[in-house]
Structure formats: structure tokens, C-alpha cells
Amino acid sequence: MERTTQTGTARFQRAERRQIEFRPLALDQLLAEDHAARLIWAYVEGLDLTLLYQKIKAVDGNAGRNPIDPKILLSLWLFATVEGVTSARRLAKLCQEHLAYLWICGEVSVNYHTLSDFRTQHHEFLDDLLTQSVATLLHQGLIELNSLAQDGMRVRASASSSSFRRKPTLDECLAQAEQHLETLQRESEEDVGVENRREQAARVRAARERQERIEAALEERETLVPKMERRKKGSGSEARASTTDPEARKMKMADGGFRPAYNVQFATTDTLVIAGVEVVNAGTDGGQMKPMIDQLERRYQQAPEQYLADGGFVKLDDITALEQAGVEAYLPIMEQTRKESKGIDPFAPVKGDSEEVKRWRARMGTSTAKEIYQQRSATAEFPNAGCRNRGLGQFPVRGLLKARAICLWQALAHNFQRTLDLRRQATG
């Protein structure tokens, strides 16, 4: 290839960022018509937000600043969750820089504190919204609740292993926290400037919150003592609780290590829609089926015909309760391979079995049950993978109630995406 000789100065287009121009464009014109932010806004506009609007104290005729429309905050967090944004600070920054978030805000200024508070302060509304959204899909015939699968997922808590202390250390920490708070309160009573007063108030508030967390840790520790004593006499003195997140527990994670975490439970339809959500601080899944079935009945006034779960959920009392409620349980028979190797029929009744457990054992020996159970992993583990992909690797908040609020956001974001898919499938 011949090399050409340049005879003049090269010409090219340069970036120009200082030219003052008048562009008569509305914010709405800058966002593509099929953008996901528009879909979420349209979705939120169709929801019943009465519970949120009833909490607004600013009314016509009274003084005070107008609060942000709950529709904006709800849309922001739904869109952020879909996009894998889990930090309130990052979301606040996106609301200043990113076109899609600017479009949702519509020239309304949103700060970090407002976003952070909104995410966790409306647990009751989020719970109701999950019921409302799933009930709508049921009414439209897009899903059924005949067959559901449940699975548990351990999610890291916002606490470190080193924050777990025994009672003597907790007592010492509490005494130090009380003394520190008293010192700060005395200092705050002195005549200081406005700026110093604000800083002092913030320090007092932080000290008081730490004292409350340590007191909560002592209370939580006391609940652990009887459980440990039942397992091994004399082990109660080793019970520990976290001074950072008292309700968190050390759990065995997927990599085999033990870390502070919560156990997230999802119940999913065969169309991959999350119908039930719970967060517990139990390290195992045993005993979690019956509470989830009760939740589903409260939400939708019906129980599934079939219920699938893995071996970690096998608890004979739960299976008995499900079968008595007319729900067919599909769970693996424990130690099936070992029994078969010894020539023992794993599906035969065992001494002490209830009639319901006998029925479950016999069912799991049929080819039909084995075929049904094969659907479990694809159904139950799908939302877990989605949550991981959306950034739910560690909770950004502390406490069971706030952790459950985060999981409800995840479920709502997941179901929004599934709703779009199901409607596309329905229309061909």
C-alpha cells in the first residue's frame, strides 16, 4: 500500500464545549421513547399509591415546603434496582448527572437523605405493592399460583465478624458508650456557635445510636443462650452478638466460610414471578416452608397445589402442615442413596411418621413426582441469580425489617421485568 504525502494542514472536527447555543428542547425530548425509565414511570402511574399520599402532611392552606411526589421516589428506586444501583449516595449522584434519572426527577431536586429514608421507611407499602402487583398478573391470567418453589439465599449483613462480642465485652462496651454519651451531652450544654452546635448534636446522636445498638446486642445475645444450651450444656456463655447489627447472625455462606448474614427466602411461581418474600436470621432453611405458605394465603387467599423445595427445607412438621392444608409437598427424601445402597426402600414409611409424611414419602417414589421436582432448581434459583446480578451481595442497611424492605424492592424490580416478558409472550 502506497503512503501518500500530505501537502497541507490536516482538517478534522474538534470538540467544542464553550459555544453558547440556544436549544429549545424539553427534557422529555432527550430520552428515547422506548427507554426503560419511561416504562417504569408508566408502570408506577398505574399503581395505587394511596398509602404514600396519605402520609403527606403538606396540604393546601397550610404553610410548609412541598415534599417530593412519592411517584418520583418510587420510580427512582425501581429503576435504580433494575439497573443494579444499591447505594443511595450513588443514586443521588445519578439524579444530577444521568439523563434517565434526570428525566424521572423532572427538575425536582432529590438528595441522599430523602432517597435513603424512602427506601426503608415504607415497608408496609412495599409489602402491599408486592401483593397488588402479583394479584394483577393473576387477574390478567398471566400467572397462576398452582405450583410454587421456595429457596433460601444467604446475603451478607452490614457488619463484620469482629463486631460479635461475648457478654463481658458487651457490658464493657455499654459502660464506655454511656460514659461517652454523658460527656458529649455535658459539652453540648455549653454556649457554642451555631456550626459547633450542629456538629455536637450530630456527635450526640451518633453516640446515642451506638449505645442503643449495644443494648440491642445484649438483648439479642440473651435470646441465643437457651438455643446454645439445648445444643450443648454450658455453651451459652459463648453466645455472641454484633454491636453493629445486633439482629445479624453468622451463617455458612456459599463458599463454605462463616460471615454475618441474613437468610432471604423467596417463593416463586412456575412463571418465575416472586410471590412471597421473607428475611430471617436463622442459619438454615428448615422450618421456613410453613411461614411462607401462611404468607401466601394471607396475600392471595389461596394456597398452591404443589410446593417444591430442596433438602434443606425437609422438616417433618412442616410437611405435615402443608399436606393438611391440601398442599402437595415435593422435597427429596433424605439419605435416599445411602438407604438404597443398604437395600432399604427410601420411600417406605418410617416409625413415627404422620399420615401426611407417609403420603409424601410414597409420592416422591413415583416417576410423576420426580419429573415435577426436576423443575425446582430452574424455578426457585432464578430470582436468587437475578438479585445477585442486581447487586444484592451485601445489605446496605441494618436490621431485619430494613433488610426485608431491600428484598421487597428486589422482588418488585424482578417482577416488573417478568411482567414485561409475560406480556410480550402473551401478545406473541
C-alpha positions as CSV (number, residue, x, y, z in Angstrom):
1,M,0.0,0.0,0.0
2,E,1.5,3.3,-1.1
3,R,2.0,6.0,1.5
4,T,0.6,9.4,0.4
5,T,2.4,12.6,1.2
6,Q,0.3,15.2,3.0
7,T,0.5,18.5,1.1
8,G,-1.4,20.7,3.6
9,T,-2.6,21.0,7.2
10,A,-4.9,18.2,8.2
11,R,-8.6,19.2,8.8
12,F,-10.8,17.4,11.3
13,Q,-13.8,18.2,13.7
14,R,-12.8,19.4,17.1
15,A,-14.9,19.1,20.3
16,E,-16.4,22.5,21.2
17,R,-17.9,22.8,24.7
18,R,-17.8,26.6,25.3
19,Q,-20.1,27.7,22.4
20,I,-23.2,29.3,23.8
21,E,-26.3,28.0,21.9
22,F,-30.0,28.2,22.4
23,R,-31.6,24.8,22.1
24,P,-35.4,24.8,22.5
25,L,-35.6,21.2,23.8
26,A,-37.7,19.8,26.6
27,L,-36.1,17.2,28.9
28,D,-38.8,14.8,27.6
29,Q,-37.4,15.1,24.1
30,L,-33.9,14.0,25.1
31,L,-35.0,10.5,26.3
32,A,-35.8,7.7,23.8
33,E,-39.4,6.8,23.6
34,D,-38.7,3.1,24.4
35,H,-36.3,3.8,27.3
36,A,-36.7,1.6,30.4
37,A,-37.2,4.7,32.6
38,R,-40.4,5.6,30.6
39,L,-41.6,2.0,31.1
40,I,-41.1,2.2,34.8
41,W,-42.8,5.6,35.1
42,A,-45.8,4.3,33.1
43,Y,-45.9,1.2,35.4
44,V,-45.8,3.3,38.6
45,E,-48.5,5.6,37.3
46,G,-50.8,2.6,37.1
47,L,-50.2,1.7,40.8
48,D,-52.4,2.5,43.8
49,L,-50.1,4.9,45.8
50,T,-52.8,5.9,48.3
51,L,-50.8,4.7,51.3
52,L,-47.9,7.0,50.3
53,Y,-50.0,10.1,49.6
54,Q,-51.9,9.7,52.9
55,K,-48.7,10.3,54.8
56,I,-48.0,13.7,53.2
57,K,-48.6,16.4,55.8
58,A,-48.3,19.4,53.5
59,V,-51.9,20.4,52.4
60,D,-53.4,23.4,50.7
61,G,-53.9,26.3,53.0
62,N,-51.1,25.3,55.4
63,A,-47.5,26.6,55.4
64,G,-44.5,24.4,54.6
65,R,-42.4,23.2,51.8
66,N,-44.0,20.8,49.3
67,P,-42.5,17.3,49.6
68,I,-41.3,15.3,46.6
69,D,-44.0,13.4,44.8
70,P,-43.8,9.7,46.0
71,K,-44.2,8.7,42.4
72,I,-40.8,10.2,41.6
73,L,-39.0,8.4,44.5
74,L,-40.7,5.1,43.8
75,S,-39.7,5.3,40.1
76,L,-36.2,6.3,41.0
77,W,-35.6,3.3,43.3
78,L,-37.4,0.8,41.0
79,F,-35.2,2.0,38.0
80,A,-32.1,2.0,40.2
81,T,-32.8,-1.5,41.4
82,V,-33.3,-2.8,37.9
83,E,-30.0,-1.2,36.9
84,G,-28.2,-2.7,39.9
85,V,-27.7,0.6,41.8
86,T,-27.9,-0.2,45.5
87,S,-26.3,2.9,47.1
88,A,-28.4,5.9,48.0
89,R,-25.4,8.1,47.6
90,R,-24.7,6.8,44.1
91,L,-28.4,7.2,43.2
92,A,-28.3,10.8,44.4
93,K,-25.3,11.5,42.1
94,L,-27.0,9.9,39.2
95,C,-30.0,12.2,39.7
96,Q,-27.7,15.1,39.0
97,E,-25.7,13.6,36.1
98,H,-27.6,10.8,34.3
99,L,-30.2,11.6,31.7
100,A,-32.7,8.8,32.6
101,Y,-32.6,9.7,36.3
102,L,-32.9,13.4,35.5
103,W,-35.9,12.6,33.3
104,I,-37.6,10.8,36.2
105,C,-36.8,13.7,38.6
106,G,-38.3,16.2,36.1
107,E,-36.4,19.2,37.5
108,V,-37.2,18.1,41.1
109,S,-34.1,18.2,43.4
110,V,-33.5,14.9,45.3
111,N,-30.9,14.4,48.0
112,Y,-29.2,11.4,49.5
113,H,-31.1,11.5,52.9
114,T,-34.5,11.6,51.2
115,L,-33.6,8.7,49.0
116,S,-32.2,6.7,51.9
117,D,-35.2,7.3,54.1
118,F,-37.7,6.5,51.4
119,R,-36.1,3.1,50.6
120,T,-36.6,1.7,54.1
121,Q,-39.4,3.8,55.8
122,H,-42.3,2.4,53.7
123,H,-42.1,-1.4,54.4
124,E,-45.8,-1.8,54.8
125,F,-46.5,-0.1,51.4
126,L,-43.8,-2.2,49.6
127,D,-45.3,-5.3,51.1
128,D,-48.8,-4.3,49.9
129,L,-47.4,-3.4,46.5
130,L,-45.9,-6.9,46.0
131,T,-49.4,-8.3,46.7
132,Q,-51.0,-5.8,44.4
133,S,-48.7,-6.4,41.5
134,V,-48.9,-10.2,41.7
135,A,-52.7,-10.1,42.1
136,T,-52.9,-8.0,38.9
137,L,-50.9,-10.7,37.0
138,L,-53.3,-13.3,38.4
139,H,-56.3,-11.3,37.3
140,Q,-54.9,-10.8,33.8
141,G,-54.3,-14.6,33.5
142,L,-50.6,-14.2,33.0
143,I,-49.6,-16.3,36.0
144,E,-51.1,-19.0,38.3
145,L,-50.3,-19.9,41.9
146,N,-50.8,-23.7,41.4
147,S,-47.2,-24.6,41.6
148,L,-44.5,-22.6,43.6
149,A,-40.9,-23.3,44.6
150,Q,-39.1,-21.8,47.6
151,D,-35.4,-21.3,48.1
152,G,-33.1,-19.5,50.6
153,M,-30.2,-17.2,49.9
154,R,-27.6,-16.0,52.4
155,V,-26.9,-12.3,52.0
156,R,-24.0,-10.6,53.8
157,A,-25.1,-8.3,56.6
158,S,-23.7,-4.8,57.1
159,A,-21.4,-5.9,59.9
160,S,-18.0,-7.6,60.3
161,S,-17.2,-10.8,62.2
162,S,-15.1,-8.8,64.7
163,S,-18.3,-6.9,65.8
164,F,-19.6,-10.0,67.5
165,R,-18.8,-9.9,71.3
166,R,-19.5,-12.0,74.4
167,K,-21.4,-10.7,77.3
168,P,-18.4,-9.4,79.4
169,T,-17.2,-7.4,76.4
170,L,-20.7,-6.1,75.6
171,D,-21.1,-4.9,79.2
172,E,-17.8,-3.1,79.0
173,C,-18.7,-1.5,75.6
174,L,-22.1,-0.4,77.0
175,A,-20.4,1.3,80.0
176,Q,-18.0,3.1,77.7
177,A,-20.8,4.1,75.4
178,E,-22.9,5.5,78.3
179,Q,-19.9,7.5,79.7
180,H,-19.1,8.9,76.2
181,L,-22.7,9.9,75.7
182,E,-22.8,11.7,79.1
183,T,-19.6,13.6,78.2
184,L,-21.0,14.7,74.9
185,Q,-24.3,15.8,76.4
186,R,-22.4,18.0,79.0
187,E,-20.4,19.6,76.3
188,S,-23.4,20.2,74.2
189,E,-24.9,22.3,77.0
190,E,-22.1,24.8,76.8
191,D,-22.5,28.0,74.9
192,V,-21.1,27.3,71.5
193,G,-21.5,28.7,68.0
194,V,-24.2,27.5,65.6
195,E,-21.9,25.4,63.5
196,N,-20.3,23.8,66.6
197,R,-23.8,23.2,68.0
198,R,-24.8,21.3,64.8
199,E,-21.6,19.2,64.9
200,Q,-22.1,18.5,68.6
201,A,-25.7,17.4,68.0
202,A,-24.6,15.0,65.3
203,R,-22.0,13.5,67.7
204,V,-24.5,13.1,70.5
205,R,-26.9,11.4,68.0
206,A,-24.2,9.0,66.8
207,A,-23.2,8.2,70.4
208,R,-26.8,7.6,71.4
209,E,-27.3,5.3,68.4
210,R,-24.2,3.3,69.3
211,Q,-25.5,2.9,72.9
212,E,-28.8,1.6,71.6
213,R,-27.1,-0.9,69.3
214,I,-25.1,-2.3,72.2
215,E,-28.2,-2.6,74.3
216,A,-29.9,-4.4,71.4
217,A,-26.9,-6.7,71.1
218,L,-27.2,-7.6,74.7
219,E,-30.9,-8.4,74.3
220,E,-30.2,-10.5,71.1
221,R,-27.4,-12.4,72.9
222,E,-29.8,-13.4,75.6
223,T,-32.1,-15.0,73.0
224,L,-29.2,-17.1,71.8
225,V,-28.2,-18.6,75.1
226,P,-31.2,-21.1,75.5
227,K,-30.6,-22.3,71.9
228,M,-26.9,-22.9,72.5
229,E,-27.6,-24.6,75.9
230,R,-30.0,-27.0,74.2
231,R,-27.3,-28.0,71.8
232,K,-24.5,-28.3,74.3
233,K,-24.8,-27.7,78.0
234,G,-22.5,-24.9,79.2
235,S,-22.1,-23.4,75.8
236,G,-24.4,-20.4,76.5
237,S,-21.6,-18.3,77.9
238,E,-20.0,-18.4,74.4
239,A,-23.1,-16.7,72.8
240,R,-22.1,-13.5,70.9
241,A,-24.0,-10.7,69.2
242,S,-22.9,-7.9,66.9
243,T,-22.6,-4.3,68.2
244,T,-23.0,-3.1,64.6
245,D,-26.1,-5.1,63.5
246,P,-27.5,-7.0,66.5
247,E,-30.1,-9.0,64.5
248,A,-27.5,-10.4,62.1
249,R,-26.1,-14.0,62.6
250,K,-23.0,-15.7,61.5
251,M,-24.0,-18.1,58.7
252,K,-22.3,-20.6,56.4
253,M,-22.0,-19.0,53.0
254,A,-21.8,-20.5,49.5
255,D,-18.0,-20.5,49.7
256,G,-18.0,-22.5,52.9
257,G,-17.0,-19.6,55.1
258,F,-18.9,-18.2,58.0
259,R,-19.9,-14.5,58.0
260,P,-22.6,-12.2,59.4
261,A,-25.6,-12.6,57.2
262,Y,-29.4,-12.8,56.8
263,N,-31.4,-15.7,55.2
264,V,-33.5,-14.4,52.3
265,Q,-36.5,-16.5,51.4
266,F,-38.3,-16.2,48.0
267,A,-41.4,-18.2,46.9
268,T,-41.6,-18.2,43.1
269,T,-44.3,-19.3,40.6
270,D,-43.5,-21.6,37.7
271,T,-43.6,-18.5,35.5
272,L,-40.7,-17.1,37.6
273,V,-42.6,-14.4,39.4
274,I,-41.8,-13.8,43.1
275,A,-45.0,-14.2,45.1
276,G,-43.6,-14.3,48.6
277,V,-40.7,-12.7,50.4
278,E,-39.2,-13.2,53.9
279,V,-36.0,-12.4,55.7
280,V,-34.9,-14.4,58.8
281,N,-31.8,-14.7,60.8
282,A,-31.9,-18.5,61.0
283,G,-28.9,-20.1,59.5
284,T,-30.8,-23.0,58.0
285,D,-33.9,-23.3,55.8
286,G,-35.6,-25.9,57.9
287,G,-38.9,-24.6,59.3
288,Q,-39.3,-21.8,56.7
289,M,-41.9,-23.5,54.5
290,K,-45.0,-23.2,56.7
291,P,-44.5,-19.5,57.5
292,M,-44.2,-18.8,53.7
293,I,-47.3,-20.8,52.9
294,D,-49.2,-18.8,55.6
295,Q,-47.9,-15.6,54.0
296,L,-49.1,-16.7,50.5
297,E,-52.6,-17.5,51.9
298,R,-52.7,-14.0,53.6
299,R,-51.7,-12.3,50.4
300,Y,-53.8,-14.1,47.8
301,Q,-56.4,-16.0,49.8
302,Q,-55.2,-19.3,48.3
303,A,-52.5,-21.9,48.8
304,P,-50.6,-23.6,45.9
305,E,-51.5,-27.1,44.9
306,Q,-47.8,-28.1,44.6
307,Y,-44.9,-26.8,46.6
308,L,-41.2,-27.5,45.7
309,A,-38.1,-27.1,47.9
310,D,-34.7,-28.6,48.3
311,G,-33.4,-30.9,51.0
312,G,-32.5,-28.1,53.4
313,F,-36.3,-27.4,53.9
314,V,-37.1,-31.0,54.9
315,K,-38.8,-30.8,58.3
316,L,-41.5,-33.3,59.0
317,D,-43.7,-30.9,61.0
318,D,-43.7,-28.5,58.0
319,I,-44.5,-31.3,55.6
320,T,-47.4,-32.5,57.8
321,A,-48.8,-28.9,58.0
322,L,-48.6,-28.4,54.2
323,E,-50.3,-31.7,53.4
324,Q,-53.0,-31.0,56.0
325,A,-53.6,-27.7,54.2
326,G,-54.1,-29.5,50.9
327,V,-50.6,-28.6,49.5
328,E,-48.7,-31.4,47.9
329,A,-45.0,-31.2,49.1
330,Y,-42.2,-32.1,46.7
331,L,-39.0,-32.4,48.6
332,P,-36.2,-35.0,48.3
333,I,-36.0,-38.0,50.7
334,M,-33.1,-37.5,53.0
335,E,-30.3,-40.1,52.7
336,Q,-32.0,-41.8,49.8
337,T,-28.8,-43.0,48.2
338,R,-27.5,-44.5,51.5
339,K,-30.7,-46.3,52.1
340,E,-30.8,-47.7,48.6
341,S,-27.2,-48.9,48.9
342,K,-28.3,-50.9,52.0
343,G,-31.3,-52.3,50.3
344,I,-33.7,-50.2,52.3
345,D,-36.7,-48.7,50.4
346,P,-36.3,-44.9,50.9
347,F,-39.9,-44.3,50.1
348,A,-41.3,-46.6,52.7
349,P,-42.9,-45.2,55.9
350,V,-40.7,-44.7,58.9
351,K,-41.7,-45.3,62.5
352,G,-43.4,-42.2,64.0
353,D,-44.4,-40.8,60.6
354,S,-47.7,-38.9,60.4
355,E,-50.1,-40.0,57.7
356,E,-49.2,-36.8,55.8
357,V,-45.5,-37.7,55.9
358,K,-46.2,-41.2,54.7
359,R,-48.1,-39.8,51.8
360,W,-45.2,-37.5,50.9
361,R,-42.7,-40.4,51.1
362,A,-44.8,-42.6,48.8
363,R,-45.4,-39.7,46.4
364,M,-41.6,-39.0,46.0
365,G,-41.1,-42.6,44.8
366,T,-43.3,-42.0,41.7
367,S,-42.0,-41.0,38.3
368,T,-44.5,-38.1,38.2
369,A,-43.1,-36.6,41.4
370,K,-39.6,-37.0,40.2
371,E,-40.5,-35.2,37.0
372,I,-42.2,-32.4,38.9
373,Y,-39.3,-32.0,41.3
374,Q,-36.8,-31.5,38.4
375,Q,-38.4,-28.1,37.8
376,R,-37.4,-26.9,41.2
377,S,-33.9,-25.5,40.5
378,A,-34.9,-23.6,37.4
379,T,-37.8,-22.0,39.2
380,A,-36.5,-21.5,42.8
381,E,-33.0,-20.4,42.0
382,F,-33.8,-18.0,39.1
383,P,-34.7,-15.0,41.4
384,N,-31.7,-15.6,43.5
385,A,-29.4,-15.2,40.5
386,G,-31.3,-12.1,39.4
387,C,-30.9,-10.5,42.8
388,R,-27.1,-11.2,42.7
389,N,-26.9,-9.6,39.3
390,R,-28.7,-6.6,40.6
391,G,-26.2,-6.1,43.3
392,L,-27.7,-7.9,46.3
393,G,-24.4,-9.3,47.5
394,Q,-24.5,-7.4,50.8
395,F,-27.2,-5.5,52.5
396,P,-26.6,-1.7,52.6
397,V,-28.8,-1.4,55.7
398,R,-29.0,-3.0,59.2
399,G,-31.8,-4.9,60.9
400,L,-34.3,-7.5,59.8
401,L,-37.1,-5.0,58.9
402,K,-34.8,-2.8,56.7
403,A,-33.2,-5.9,55.1
404,R,-36.7,-7.1,54.2
405,A,-37.5,-3.7,52.7
406,I,-34.5,-4.1,50.4
407,C,-35.6,-7.6,49.4
408,L,-39.1,-6.3,48.6
409,W,-37.5,-3.7,46.3
410,Q,-35.6,-6.5,44.6
411,A,-38.8,-8.6,44.3
412,L,-40.7,-5.6,42.8
413,A,-37.9,-4.9,40.3
414,H,-37.7,-8.6,39.4
415,N,-41.5,-8.8,38.9
416,F,-41.5,-5.7,36.8
417,Q,-39.1,-7.2,34.3
418,R,-41.0,-10.5,34.3
419,T,-44.3,-8.6,33.7
420,L,-42.8,-7.1,30.5
421,D,-41.7,-10.6,29.4
422,L,-45.0,-12.2,30.1
423,R,-47.0,-9.5,28.3
424,R,-44.7,-9.8,25.3
425,Q,-45.2,-13.6,25.3
426,A,-49.0,-13.2,25.6
427,T,-49.2,-10.8,22.6
428,G,-47.0,-13.1,20.5
